[in-house]
Amino acid sequence: MAKVWQAERDTQNRVTKLFRDDLGYSYLGDWSDRDNNSNIDESLLGAYLKSRSYSDAQISAALQKLRVAASDTHQSLYGRNKAVYSLLRYGVSVKVEAGKPSETIQLIDWQNPEANDFAIAEEVTLHGGQERRPDIVLYVNGLAVGVLELKSSRVSIAEAIRQSLSNQKPEFNEWFFSTVQFVFAGNDTEGLRYGAIGTEEKCFLKWKEDEDDNTDFKLDKYLKKMCSKSRLIELMHDFVLFDAGVKKLPRVHQYFGIKAAQENVRQRKGGIIWHTQGSGKSIVMVLLAKWILENNPNARVAIITDRAELDKQIEGVFRDAGEQIKRSTSGRVLMGQLAEPNPRLLCSLVHKFGRKDVDDFDAFIKELEAQPSNTVGELFVFVDECHRTQSGKLHRAMKAVMPNAIFIGFTGTPLLKKDKQTSLEVFGGYIHTYKYNEAVEDKVILDLIYEARDIDQRLSSVDKVDQWFEAKTRGLNDWQRDELKKKWGTMQKVLSSRSRMGRVVSDIVLDFGSIPRLSSERGNAILVASSIYEACKYYQIFQSTPFRGKCALITSYNPNAKDVTKEETGANSDTDRQVVYNTYIELLKDVDTKPGMTKTEAYEERAKELFCNEPANMKLLIVVDKLLTGFDAPPCSYLYIDKSMQDHGLFQAICRTNRLDGEDKDFGYIVDYKDLFKKVENAIAVYSSDELADFGDGIDPNVLLHDRLKIGKERLDSSLEELALLCEPVEQPKGALEYIQYFCGNTEIPEDVLEHEPQRAALYKATATLLRAYVNIADEMEAAGYQMAESARIKEQVEHYTNMRQSIKQAANELIDMKAYEADMRHLIDAYIDADESRKISPFDDLSLVEIIVKTGIADAIASQLGVLKGNKDAIAETIENNVRSKIIKEHLNDPAYYAKISVLLGEIIADRKAKAIEYEEYLKRIEEIVRKADAGHPDDMPDRLDTPGKRALYNNLNEDEELALRVDAEVRAVRPDAWRGIQAKERVIQMALYEIFGDPDEVERIFSILKANPEY
């Protein structure tokens, strides 16, 4: 019978053959036992440079500069990688003779990809930190530019990604990645993923090209696409971006969009790049501008938008990417800049092309056309959000000022029919499109869930308010509902408000108390008000709620005393203008000004920064028009609309919530208090009827707004089914012990526990998905279509799986970092599953089981941490033993002699338990004693002078020779260089000092490994 799944070794053999036979790479061999593996193989690089006719002196000088950049310990991995990339990209400037000019040594031939030496090595053993062995390393001219981790077809590709991420940590082999440009991960079932150094697991990308070709494994197909010699060189040269501390590679639509635009530029043709909202148009702008300026010495690029906030944002994006861009402050300055050869890269507002005092616009245009601006160079104009003002009069002015410029429009908003013809006349046809549904399918953005709320009907009486509270909190457990009621009680004045705005505020506040994404403080929201006055009224009402200090007001208003000098009427109430003015004066009173900013601007900058980076401290932004375009805030999960909106504005506003932000953000949610759905449907019909149809594939570019409860039920049913399938192989009677054995293997054998890690990772992720799916509709199970009995059964299942997850994590003493999937798990369990547990506020939440046993005693630890095992003595014993064993393994390098003794004691007690040679109570006493010894890290009778873990470790491993241990400790502290770990020359200093003491290379190596494992050295 044919073997359906592929073992990792089978896959690796096939991929190695692919690189050799299909891609033409040389095979360097299996380097598992090779000494001195490096990211810069100097023999290979030296031979390549020699073949390029560089002298030995030049090669030596270039290698020295490259080594320094790659190993600079004062820089982070990002800093080192950026420095190395600069040397690869632009060459190494060397001077080998006094009095002669510097020369540039090119490490890679960018113009002729085939002229470079491409090679792979497999099983490349890395030393310096803890030993690791990447499956395949890609070398170009002896420089490690790619790392590929492979997994068998039965193991998730996420495991390969996590392995590469851990390899980049300082304690492993961070040093190796200073030259690496691509981090690949793959298997035969899921295909290929790619990222750069530091790319988070959730941000790894998937290539898509020639989708109709289904002849090969997707892994093989896309390795051939991405790693062909010309494509790999091109990606490195034109598509790598260092952006404010994050290294980025292009998504596939960005790559092909830029390639299409390059072809237009070569032909001096304009056009429109239509990439949907949230898909990264700014990166396309940066990379395309860089390419134009580098490939055309006469070129200049002007980036034009129609909003000051977008103008600022674009300037920031380019500066973060290391590109110097000049922002024009006025129309006169802009015209002056265009008439000079520099700056080559500038940005401006489109309004600076117009004039305020124009009565006859057509005459003004004719005047401009008769005397066009004297622009210098070949001008390429990028017009951001080209569907708006630019299709009208101001655009005509811009064209008249720069008649010879090439215009490239960027937008993600479908053009209205009435604008479409004008836009196509101005810019030309579509250069490249990337539609909303494509972006959702590619997981570049999130889909949207729409909910209309009739707030007047829901909250028109006290009885209805109480009914509404009960409905909103039905899914919570009793304890959590009581806690929310206490807060509710303090807000009665606001929440029983007769005003409609008070009802909207109460609705939002309750959402933040009951909706998981909001109540976990990982997500936040934007409220769109219909006017600045209403925004200020909303802000005032929120000050009487828990949102005080955690919501901000962002509008176009800037307070000025003259606004209200004529507003006093003598009545006891404020006019609308006074309300606005007084609100702003109050919120700005404690704001410090910043250079070049008004108080209002400083306040808004701080609010936006908190909203994007600290959602717990900025829960809500109240806006009117600002921030509804071009504002990227991944935590933003809900958009509350209390304003009549339509067309572009509505489309762009709802897309504020579609940015990715971790596993617990599944959709962008739109809550509509104005019954805009008919307008949304109408707008989508206008956008999708024939928009982009001429581009060929007939895919609808519209945004589908999904019904929340329908989608919620589908996700809950699917999650339950997935977990049932995952747990199907667990043996009967499917108790705690059987689950532990299936998901952990034999907990006495660390290798077996590790081998079962993929099953556990799948369980944890599936349980987190189930819990989120459940709590999203827990208070509306009946409305979603479940009978009461079904709802009760589902809640029991959810409790069963969450409890089982916890017991398996304890049994495995889990080391998998599941933060990406489980960031909100504790909050969800506390709020929805176990009221008794929630009532307890434990001081030990972040401690390991071993630490809790030490602090509370074994009986309390079992009661508090292992209650889900329901008294199963074997399961409890195995869980405790595995936690102790993990502690021994983790600490063994620090003090091999001491932990070897503890390991023997543990083995003896396990043997006695299994032979039933001791009673359970005696077993618990003895295991508790072992736990305490393992946690202490040393015997009770240590000499007083051995007052640090390092000194005690030396004592234990030097035959308890106190004087020798103290001598080694003092000598090492005297000679150790700063940041010595992983740097051969610095490590050698310590090894030489040890050799002076021991005179035996083997003994030096043994003691050196202990010193290296102890952080105090």
C-alpha positions, -999 to 999 in steps of 0.1 A, spaced: 0 0 0 14 34 -10 24 56 19 1 87 19 20 109 43 56 119 39 82 116 66 103 148 71 134 130 58 116 120 26 105 156 21 139 169 28 155 145 3 131 155 -24 136 193 -17 174 189 -18 171 172 -51 148 200 -64 174 227 -55 201 207 -72 184 195 -104 156 220 -110 171 252 -96 208 246 -104 222 251 -69 254 234 -59 252 208 -31 276 216 -2 267 184 17 254 174 51 271 197 76 258 181 108 294 171 119 312 199 102 331 223 125 328 261 123 296 263 103 290 300 97 266 325 81 297 339 63 317 310 47 349 329 41 364 302 18 334 302 -5 330 340 -4 368 345 -9 368 322 -39 339 341 -55 355 375 -50 388 361 -64 369 350 -95 357 386 -99 394 398 -100 395 415 -66 430 415 -50 437 396 -18 441 429 1 406 440 -11 390 407 -3 406 407 32 394 443 39 359 435 27 356 403 48 368 422 79 341 449 74 315 423 68 325 403 99 323 434 120 288 443 108 275 407 112 289 403 148 284 438 163 272 430 198 262 466 204 234 461 178 202 441 180 197 413 154 176 438 134 205 464 135 231 438 125 209 424 97 202 459 84 240 467 84 248 435 66 220 441 40 234 475 33 268 459 25 252 433 3 230 458 -15 254 486 -21 288 469 -18 317 473 7 338 504 4 375 495 11 408 514 9 439 493 6 465 518 -3 471 553 12 466 581 -13 443 561 -35 405 564 -36 383 539 -19 369 511 -41 335 493 -38 336 455 -35 303 440 -47 295 409 -27 266 400 -51 263 405 -88 228 421 -88 227 427 -126 236 391 -136 219 366 -112 234 336 -129 270 350 -123 266 343 -85 273 310 -68 241 295 -54 244 265 -31 226 247 -3 238 228 27 216 206 49 216 198 86 238 228 93 248 224 130 250 257 147 271 264 179 275 295 199 243 292 219 224 259 225 230 237 195 205 238 167 205 223 132 184 241 104 173 216 78 185 235 47 205 267 44 207 287 11 240 303 4 248 329 -23 285 334 -27 291 318 7 266 341 25 237 324 43 207 343 28 179 317 35 170 292 61 144 265 54 127 244 81 107 214 70 82 192 87 65 159 79 31 161 62 15 152 95 31 180 115 18 216 112 38 241 94 35 263 125 59 240 142 86 248 116 79 285 120 82 284 157 114 264 154 130 291 133 118 318 156 134 301 186 166 297 166 167 335 164 168 340 201 201 350 218 202 318 239 201 297 207 218 310 175 207 346 169 242 353 155 236 331 124 207 352 112 225 385 108 230 377 71 197 358 65 171 375 42 145 348 40 131 324 66 111 296 50 90 269 65 72 241 47 56 207 46 38 187 19 3 193 31 3 231 38 30 242 13 54 270 19 54 301 42 80 328 42 91 357 64 121 377 74 141 378 106 119 387 135 86 380 116 60 369 140 43 335 134 10 351 125 27 373 99 44 346 78 32 349 42 20 325 15 31 329 -22 4 326 -49 12 323 -86 -1 302 -115 -29 288 -93 -41 265 -121 -9 245 -121 -16 216 -97 10 192 -109 34 194 -79 34 196 -42 27 232 -33 60 232 -13 80 223 -44 60 246 -67 66 277 -47 102 269 -38 108 269 -75 90 302 -79 107 320 -50 141 305 -51 149 305 -88 181 324 -91 167 355 -108 136 358 -85 157 353 -53 182 380 -64 153 403 -75 135 399 -42 166 407 -22 175 437 -43 141 454 -49 117 441 -23 134 441 12 122 469 35 135 479 69 106 497 85 110 513 119 124 482 136 106 456 115 121 439 85 95 433 58 92 412 27 64 418 1 31 400 0 25 384 -34 0 411 -45 26 439 -36 53 421 -56 31 417 -88 16 452 -83 51 468 -83 63 446 -112 33 458 -133 40 494 -123 76 491 -132 66 481 -167 43 511 -170 71 534 -158 94 520 -184 68 529 -210 62 563 -193 25 554 -188 4 562 -158 -25 542 -143 -43 531 -111 -31 506 -86 -63 494 -69 -53 475 -37 -81 471 -12 -82 489 22 -57 475 47 -36 455 22 -4 477 25 -5 503 -3 21 524 16 47 497 12 40 495 -25 45 533 -27 79 531 -8 93 502 -29 81 516 -62 95 551 -54 129 536 -44 130 516 -77 122 546 -98 147 569 -82 174 542 -83 169 532 -119 163 566 -134 189 593 -124 167 621 -138 135 609 -120 117 627 -92 87 614 -72 60 636 -57 34 619 -35 2 638 -33 -28 633 -10 -58 653 1 -57 651 39 -32 665 63 -32 634 84 -25 612 53 3 636 43 19 632 77 14 595 76 31 591 42 60 612 54 63 589 84 62 557 64 90 569 41 112 581 70 107 549 89 118 530 58 150 551 57 140 573 27 145 610 30 113 628 19 106 665 19 72 677 30 60 709 13 45 735 37 28 757 12 20 760 -25 48 785 -31 73 762 -14 60 732 -35 64 751 -68 99 762 -57 109 726 -49 95 714 -83 117 740 -101 149 728 -84 166 694 -90 163 685 -53 147 671 -33 141 641 -56 114 627 -32 87 650 -18 51 649 -5 23 675 -5 -14 681 -1 -33 684 -33 -50 716 -21 -17 734 -24 -22 732 -62 -53 753 -60 -61 789 -51 -88 801 -27 -97 833 -45 -107 818 -79 -141 827 -92 -138 814 -128 -121 780 -124 -120 772 -161 -102 805 -167 -78 797 -139 -70 763 -155 -64 780 -189 -40 804 -172 -21 776 -156 -19 756 -188 -5 787 -206 22 791 -180 30 756 -166 54 753 -137 90 749 -146 95 715 -132 130 699 -133 135 663 -141 112 634 -151 84 638 -126 63 608 -114 33 618 -93 18 592 -69 -17 603 -60 -29 586 -28 -67 579 -24 -71 590 -61 -108 585 -61 -115 616 -41 -107 653 -47 -82 645 -74 -109 635 -98 -123 670 -97 -112 705 -101 -80 704 -80 -68 675 -101 -72 695 -133 -51 722 -116 -24 697 -107 -23 683 -143 -21 719 -156 9 727 -133 27 695 -142 16 687 -178 46 663 -185 43 643 -153 34 606 -152 5 602 -128 0 569 -108 -31 567 -87 -34 546 -55 -67 536 -40 -85 508 -22 -119 523 -25 -140 514 -55 -146 543 -78 -182 555 -80 -196 554 -115 -197 592 -117 -160 594 -108 -148 564 -128 -146 579 -162 -128 610 -149 -103 589 -130 -95 566 -159 -90 597 -182 -67 613 -157 -46 583 -147 -51 557 -175 -62 521 -170 -57 498 -141 -21 488 -135 -29 461 -109 -59 452 -87 -62 433 -55 -98 430 -44 -114 428 -10 -124 392 -12 -89 382 -24 -74 399 6 -98 382 30 -91 348 14 -53 354 17 -58 364 54 -43 399 47 -74 415 62 -104 404 82 -139 400 70 -167 422 84 -197 414 106 -226 439 105 -252 445 131 -280 471 131 -292 482 165 -324 501 172 -312 517 204 -345 537 208 -366 506 208 -342 485 230 -338 511 258 -370 531 259 -380 521 294 -365 510 327 -380 475 323 -364 473 288 -331 484 302 -332 456 328 -342 431 302 -314 443 279 -288 439 307 -299 404 314 -298 395 277 -263 411 273 -249 391 302 -267 358 298 -236 340 287 -215 351 317 -211 330 349 -228 341 380 -197 356 396 -188 377 365 -224 389 361 -224 400 398 -192 419 392 -206 437 362 -238 445 381 -218 463 407 -203 485 380 -238 488 364 -252 501 397 -227 530 399 -238 541 364 -276 542 368 -278 579 362 -261 576 328 -276 543 318 -312 552 326 -308 584 306 -338 595 287 -315 609 260 -307 588 230 -270 595 233 -271 582 269 -286 550 256 -259 546 229 -232 552 256 -248 525 278 -249 501 249 -212 505 242 -202 503 279 -221 470 282 -204 457 251 -170 464 268 -182 444 298 -196 414 280 -179 410 246 -146 390 249 -125 409 225 -134 442 243 -136 430 279 -102 413 277 -88 448 270 -70 435 239 -94 452 216 -109 487 214 -134 507 193 -142 539 174 -175 558 178 -184 580 148 -205 610 158 -225 631 134 -210 665 144 -183 680 166 -210 691 190 -224 656 193 -189 641 197 -183 665 226 -216 655 242 -207 619 239 -173 626 254 -189 643 284 -213 614 290 -185 589 289 -167 608 317 -193 594 341 -185 558 331 -155 535 336 -142 550 303 -131 582 321 -94 586 312 -96 559 286 -114 575 258 -104 605 236 -120 630 214 -104 635 179 -120 661 156 -109 689 133 -117 714 161 -89 735 177 -102 758 205 -99 795 201 -113 821 225 -129 841 196 -151 811 189 -172 820 219 -168 857 225 -202 865 211 -219 833 223 -230 844 258 -268 848 260 -273 853 297 -292 820 299 -280 792 323 -273 768 294 -244 768 270 -248 772 232 -235 745 210 -202 764 203 -197 769 241 -202 732 247 -175 724 221 -151 751 233 -155 742 270 -151 705 264 -119 711 246 -105 735 272 -112 709 299 -96 680 281 -66 700 271 -58 716 304 -32 691 316 -17 685 281 19 695 276 27 711 243 54 696 220 77 714 196 59 723 164 25 711 177 -5 728 192 -19 714 224 -47 697 204 -22 680 181 -1 668 210 -33 654 227 -44 636 195 -9 621 189 -8 607 224 -44 593 221 -36 576 188 -4 561 201 -22 546 231 -51 534 209 -27 516 186 -2 502 212 -21 501 246 -57 493 240 -63 487 277 -55 524 283 -74 538 253 -106 519 249 -125 543 226 -119 572 202 -148 595 194 -145 610 159 -165 628 133 -144 626 101 -107 623 112 -91 588 114 -118 573 91 -92 571 63 -56 559 64 -56 551 101 -42 517 109 -49 504 144 -48 466 146 -65 465 181 -95 484 167 -123 457 166 -156 476 167 -168 506 148 -200 522 162 -217 544 136 -241 571 148 -238 593 117 -254 592 83 -226 581 59 -225 569 24 -203 561 -6 -165 564 -1 -167 576 34 -188 547 46 -167 521 28 -134 535 42 -148 539 77 -160 503 80 -125 491 69 -109 506 100 -118 474 118 -104 449 93 -67 448 103 -52 416 117 -43 414 153 -39 379 167 -61 349 169 -86 364 192 -96 390 166 -117 370 141 -137 397 123 -141 435 121 -175 444 137 -197 472 125 -225 483 148 -250 506 131 -273 529 151 -285 548 120 -299 519 99 -273 525 72 -275 489 58 -297 499 29 -271 526 20 -243 500 25 -261 476 2 -266 504 -23 -230 516 -21 -218 481 -27 -241 477 -57 -226 509 -71 -191 497 -64 -195 462 -78 -218 464 -107 -191 470 -133 -162 483 -113 -130 464 -121 -150 442 -145 -128 453 -173 -98 438 -155 -110 404 -165 -116 377 -138 -151 387 -130 -145 384 -92 -168 407 -73 -147 434 -55 -175 441 -30 -174 438 8 -197 412 21 -212 421 55 -220 389 73 -248 383 98 -232 380 132 -253 352 147 -253 331 116 -216 332 113 -213 327 151 -233 295 150 -213 281 121 -180 288 139 -192 272 172 -205 241 154 -173 238 134 -151 242 165 -169 215 184 -166 192 154 -129 199 151 -122 191 187 -143 159 186 -122 147 156 -90 157 173 -98 137 205 -114 107 187 -82 85 190 -81 89 228 -87 54 243 -118 46 263 -130 54 290 -115 88 279 -107 99 314 -79 122 325 -52 95 323 -62 85 288 -61 121 276 -27 126 292 -13 95 276 -26 104 241 -15 141 242 17 137 263 29 102 256 50 86 284 56 115 307 87 97 321 104 100 287 111 136 278 116 127 241 82 111 241 66 142 256 84 163 229 72 140 202 36 146 212 40 184 211 22 188 177 -9 171 191 -9 193 221 -4 225 201 -34 215 179 -55 208 211 -46 242 227 -53 261 195 -86 243 189 -97 248 225 -90 285 223 -109 287 190 -139 269 206 -139 291 237 -139 322 216 -166 309 193 -187 300 223 -184 333 243 -191 353 211 -227 341 212 -230 327 247 -257 353 256 -277 347 224 -277 309 220 -315 308 215 -314 337 190 -286 318 171 -309 288 167 -300 265 197 -326 248 219 -322 252 257 -310 216 261 -285 220 233 -271 252 249 -266 234 282 -249 205 265 -226 228 246 -216 247 277 -207 213 294 -186 204 263 -168 237 265 -161 232 302 -148 197 295 -124 208 269 -110 238 288 -105 217 319 -88 189 298 -65 215 282 -54 227 316 -47 192 329 -27 183 298 -6 216 301 2 207 337 10 171 328 34 181 301 48 211 321 42 229 288 70 249 273 52 257 240 47 295 237 10 297 228 6 334 235 -4 340 199 -34 316 203 -42 319 240 -36 355 249 -72 359 262 -78 324 275 -76 332 313 -99 361 308 -125 340 289 -123 311 313 -127 334 343 -157 352 328 -176 324 311 -167 290 324 -159 286 361 -174 310 386 -159 294 416 -124 296 402 -130 332 391 -140 342 426 -105 332 439 -78 357 431 -47 335 432 -13 350 439 2 319 421 -12 324 386 21 328 369 40 301 389 49 266 378 34 236 396 68 230 412 69 265 426 34 263 439 41 230 457 71 247 474 50 277 484 17 261 495 25 224 502 16 195 481 -20 190 493 -30 226 485 -12 225 452 -31 194 441 -64 209 452 -58 242 434 -40 231 403 -49 195 396 -86 195 406 -96 187 370 -79 152 374 -107 144 399 -85 124 423 -70 101 397 -39 92 417 -18 79 387 -26 110 366 -17 133 395 15 114 402 26 114 366 18 152 363 39 160 393 68 137 382 69 152 348 70 187 362 99 178 384 117 160 355 113 191 334 128 212 362 158 188 363 163 189 325 160 227 325 185 232 353 209 203 346 234 224 326 237 249 354 247 222 379 251 187 364 263 170 396 235 182 419 207 176 394 220 141 386 215 132 423 180 146 422 173 126 390 183 94 408 160 102 437 131 108 414 138 76 395 137 56 428 104 70 440 88 64 406 100 28 407 86 24 442 52 39 432 48 17 402 58 -14 422 32 -3 447 60 -5 473 48 26 492 14 40 501 1 71 483 4 93 514 41 83 518 47 89 481 33 124 484 56 132 513 87 119 495 78 136 462 72 169 480 107 166 495 122 160 461 103 190 447 117 212 474 153 200 467 149 205 430 135 240 434 162 250 459 190 240 436 215 231 463 217 210 495 209 225 529 244 222 543 263 244 519 293 264 532 285 300 539 310 314 515 292 298 486 266 325 484 255 324 447 241 297 425 273 299 403 296 293 432 275 264 445 274 248 410 312 249 408 315 234 443 291 205 434 310 198 402 345 201 416 343 173 441 330 197 468 364 215 468 354 249 483 387 266 477 390 255 441 354 266 434 361 301 449 393 304 429 376 295 396 347 320 404 371 348 411 393 342 381 364 341 357 349 373 371 382 390 367 388 381 330 354 377 314 347 402 286 313 418 282 287 399 262 311 370 257 286 342 250 286 330 214 317 351 203 346 327 199 374 352 206 358 363 239 350 327 250 386 318 244 397 344 270 377 325 297 389 291 284 425 302 286 420 313 323 405 279 331 434 261 313 458 280 337 440 264 366 432 229 353 458 222 325 434 196 311 414 205 279 385 181 288 382 195 323 382 230 308 354 222 284 333 206 313 336 235 336 332 261 308 299 246 298 287 250 334 299 287 335 282 293 301 249 280 314 249 301 346 236 336 339 256 352 367 288 348 347 
